[in-house]
Amino acid sequence: MPRSPLLRSAVAVAIALVFSTS
């Protein structure tokens, strides 16, 4: 899997969402 900044941003947003909904 190529490390693209867009993918990293998507992962960061997903993690932030998970933490905020916990």
mmCIF file as Biopython writes it, N, C-alpha, C and O atoms, coordinates in Angstrom:
data_model
#
loop_
_atom_site.group_PDB
_atom_site.id
_atom_site.type_symbol
_atom_site.label_atom_id
_atom_site.label_alt_id
_atom_site.label_comp_id
_atom_site.label_asym_id
_atom_site.label_entity_id
_atom_site.label_seq_id
_atom_site.pdbx_PDB_ins_code
_atom_site.Cartn_x
_atom_site.Cartn_y
_atom_site.Cartn_z
_atom_site.occupancy
_atom_site.B_iso_or_equiv
_atom_site.auth_seq_id
_atom_site.auth_asym_id
_atom_site.pdbx_PDB_model_num
ATOM 1  N N  . MET A ? 1  ? 0.846   -1.205 0.000  1.0 0.0 1  A 1 
ATOM 2  C CA . MET A ? 1  ? 0.000   0.000  0.000  1.0 0.0 1  A 1 
ATOM 3  C C  . MET A ? 1  ? 0.881   1.255  0.000  1.0 0.0 1  A 1 
ATOM 4  O O  . MET A ? 1  ? 1.698   1.441  0.902  1.0 0.0 1  A 1 
ATOM 5  N N  . PRO A ? 2  ? 0.714   2.103  -1.000 1.0 0.0 2  A 1 
ATOM 6  C CA . PRO A ? 2  ? 1.529   3.330  -1.064 1.0 0.0 2  A 1 
ATOM 7  C C  . PRO A ? 2  ? 1.121   4.306  0.033  1.0 0.0 2  A 1 
ATOM 8  O O  . PRO A ? 2  ? -0.064  4.477  0.322  1.0 0.0 2  A 1 
ATOM 9  N N  . ARG A ? 3  ? 2.109   4.934  0.631  1.0 0.0 3  A 1 
ATOM 10 C CA . ARG A ? 3  ? 1.736   5.855  1.689  1.0 0.0 3  A 1 
ATOM 11 C C  . ARG A ? 3  ? 1.439   7.235  1.112  1.0 0.0 3  A 1 
ATOM 12 O O  . ARG A ? 3  ? 2.334   8.053  0.898  1.0 0.0 3  A 1 
ATOM 13 N N  . SER A ? 4  ? 0.161   7.460  0.872  1.0 0.0 4  A 1 
ATOM 14 C CA . SER A ? 4  ? -0.271  8.739  0.319  1.0 0.0 4  A 1 
ATOM 15 C C  . SER A ? 4  ? -0.786  9.638  1.440  1.0 0.0 4  A 1 
ATOM 16 O O  . SER A ? 4  ? -1.446  9.166  2.366  1.0 0.0 4  A 1 
ATOM 17 N N  . PRO A ? 5  ? -0.483  10.928 1.356  1.0 0.0 5  A 1 
ATOM 18 C CA . PRO A ? 5  ? -0.908  11.868 2.392  1.0 0.0 5  A 1 
ATOM 19 C C  . PRO A ? 5  ? -2.435  11.892 2.548  1.0 0.0 5  A 1 
ATOM 20 O O  . PRO A ? 5  ? -2.954  12.090 3.646  1.0 0.0 5  A 1 
ATOM 21 N N  . LEU A ? 6  ? -3.140  11.687 1.433  1.0 0.0 6  A 1 
ATOM 22 C CA . LEU A ? 6  ? -4.601  11.692 1.492  1.0 0.0 6  A 1 
ATOM 23 C C  . LEU A ? 6  ? -5.092  10.531 2.346  1.0 0.0 6  A 1 
ATOM 24 O O  . LEU A ? 6  ? -6.002  10.684 3.161  1.0 0.0 6  A 1 
ATOM 25 N N  . LEU A ? 7  ? -4.479  9.370  2.148  1.0 0.0 7  A 1 
ATOM 26 C CA . LEU A ? 7  ? -4.867  8.196  2.926  1.0 0.0 7  A 1 
ATOM 27 C C  . LEU A ? 7  ? -4.574  8.404  4.401  1.0 0.0 7  A 1 
ATOM 28 O O  . LEU A ? 7  ? -5.378  8.045  5.262  1.0 0.0 7  A 1 
ATOM 29 N N  . ARG A ? 8  ? -3.406  8.992  4.689  1.0 0.0 8  A 1 
ATOM 30 C CA . ARG A ? 8  ? -3.045  9.266  6.090  1.0 0.0 8  A 1 
ATOM 31 C C  . ARG A ? 8  ? -4.048  10.236 6.716  1.0 0.0 8  A 1 
ATOM 32 O O  . ARG A ? 8  ? -4.426  10.081 7.878  1.0 0.0 8  A 1 
ATOM 33 N N  . SER A ? 9  ? -4.475  11.230 5.949  1.0 0.0 9  A 1 
ATOM 34 C CA . SER A ? 9  ? -5.465  12.184 6.446  1.0 0.0 9  A 1 
ATOM 35 C C  . SER A ? 9  ? -6.779  11.476 6.748  1.0 0.0 9  A 1 
ATOM 36 O O  . SER A ? 9  ? -7.404  11.718 7.780  1.0 0.0 9  A 1 
ATOM 37 N N  . ALA A ? 10 ? -7.193  10.595 5.835  1.0 0.0 10 A 1 
ATOM 38 C CA . ALA A ? 10 ? -8.442  9.857  6.030  1.0 0.0 10 A 1 
ATOM 39 C C  . ALA A ? 10 ? -8.370  9.006  7.296  1.0 0.0 10 A 1 
ATOM 40 O O  . ALA A ? 10 ? -9.325  8.955  8.072  1.0 0.0 10 A 1 
ATOM 41 N N  . VAL A ? 11 ? -7.227  8.333  7.503  1.0 0.0 11 A 1 
ATOM 42 C CA . VAL A ? 11 ? -7.042  7.509  8.695  1.0 0.0 11 A 1 
ATOM 43 C C  . VAL A ? 11 ? -7.074  8.381  9.949  1.0 0.0 11 A 1 
ATOM 44 O O  . VAL A ? 11 ? -7.702  8.017  10.943 1.0 0.0 11 A 1 
ATOM 45 N N  . ALA A ? 12 ? -6.407  9.516  9.905  1.0 0.0 12 A 1 
ATOM 46 C CA . ALA A ? 12 ? -6.379  10.423 11.054 1.0 0.0 12 A 1 
ATOM 47 C C  . ALA A ? 12 ? -7.793  10.911 11.394 1.0 0.0 12 A 1 
ATOM 48 O O  . ALA A ? 12 ? -8.163  10.986 12.566 1.0 0.0 12 A 1 
ATOM 49 N N  . VAL A ? 13 ? -8.570  11.237 10.375 1.0 0.0 13 A 1 
ATOM 50 C CA . VAL A ? 13 ? -9.943  11.693 10.586 1.0 0.0 13 A 1 
ATOM 51 C C  . VAL A ? 13 ? -10.785 10.569 11.181 1.0 0.0 13 A 1 
ATOM 52 O O  . VAL A ? 13 ? -11.578 10.796 12.095 1.0 0.0 13 A 1 
ATOM 53 N N  . ALA A ? 14 ? -10.610 9.362  10.661 1.0 0.0 14 A 1 
ATOM 54 C CA . ALA A ? 14 ? -11.364 8.213  11.166 1.0 0.0 14 A 1 
ATOM 55 C C  . ALA A ? 14 ? -11.048 7.961  12.643 1.0 0.0 14 A 1 
ATOM 56 O O  . ALA A ? 14 ? -11.951 7.721  13.444 1.0 0.0 14 A 1 
ATOM 57 N N  . ILE A ? 15 ? -9.773  8.017  12.993 1.0 0.0 15 A 1 
ATOM 58 C CA . ILE A ? 15 ? -9.363  7.809  14.386 1.0 0.0 15 A 1 
ATOM 59 C C  . ILE A ? 15 ? -9.939  8.910  15.280 1.0 0.0 15 A 1 
ATOM 60 O O  . ILE A ? 15 ? -10.435 8.635  16.373 1.0 0.0 15 A 1 
ATOM 61 N N  . ALA A ? 16 ? -9.869  10.143 14.813 1.0 0.0 16 A 1 
ATOM 62 C CA . ALA A ? 16 ? -10.412 11.259 15.588 1.0 0.0 16 A 1 
ATOM 63 C C  . ALA A ? 16 ? -11.913 11.070 15.821 1.0 0.0 16 A 1 
ATOM 64 O O  . ALA A ? 16 ? -12.423 11.345 16.907 1.0 0.0 16 A 1 
ATOM 65 N N  . LEU A ? 17 ? -12.614 10.595 14.784 1.0 0.0 17 A 1 
ATOM 66 C CA . LEU A ? 17 ? -14.046 10.340 14.916 1.0 0.0 17 A 1 
ATOM 67 C C  . LEU A ? 17 ? -14.314 9.265  15.958 1.0 0.0 17 A 1 
ATOM 68 O O  . LEU A ? 17 ? -15.195 9.416  16.804 1.0 0.0 17 A 1 
ATOM 69 N N  . VAL A ? 18 ? -13.553 8.184  15.892 1.0 0.0 18 A 1 
ATOM 70 C CA . VAL A ? 18 ? -13.717 7.088  16.849 1.0 0.0 18 A 1 
ATOM 71 C C  . VAL A ? 18 ? -13.484 7.590  18.276 1.0 0.0 18 A 1 
ATOM 72 O O  . VAL A ? 18 ? -14.251 7.276  19.186 1.0 0.0 18 A 1 
ATOM 73 N N  . PHE A ? 19 ? -12.419 8.371  18.459 1.0 0.0 19 A 1 
ATOM 74 C CA . PHE A ? 19 ? -12.128 8.879  19.799 1.0 0.0 19 A 1 
ATOM 75 C C  . PHE A ? 19 ? -13.195 9.854  20.267 1.0 0.0 19 A 1 
ATOM 76 O O  . PHE A ? 19 ? -13.536 9.867  21.450 1.0 0.0 19 A 1 
ATOM 77 N N  . SER A ? 20 ? -13.727 10.667 19.372 1.0 0.0 20 A 1 
ATOM 78 C CA . SER A ? 20 ? -14.725 11.642 19.791 1.0 0.0 20 A 1 
ATOM 79 C C  . SER A ? 20 ? -16.074 11.010 20.074 1.0 0.0 20 A 1 
ATOM 80 O O  . SER A ? 20 ? -16.852 11.540 20.867 1.0 0.0 20 A 1 
ATOM 81 N N  . THR A ? 21 ? -16.359 9.886  19.437 1.0 0.0 21 A 1 
ATOM 82 C CA . THR A ? 21 ? -17.645 9.233  19.691 1.0 0.0 21 A 1 
ATOM 83 C C  . THR A ? 21 ? -17.581 8.267  20.870 1.0 0.0 21 A 1 
ATOM 84 O O  . THR A ? 21 ? -18.614 7.839  21.385 1.0 0.0 21 A 1 
ATOM 85 N N  . SER A ? 22 ? -16.363 7.923  21.295 1.0 0.0 22 A 1 
ATOM 86 C CA . SER A ? 22 ? -16.218 6.976  22.409 1.0 0.0 22 A 1 
ATOM 87 C C  . SER A ? 22 ? -16.747 7.584  23.708 1.0 0.0 22 A 1 
ATOM 88 O O  . SER A ? 22 ? -16.709 6.936  24.754 1.0 0.0 22 A 1 
#
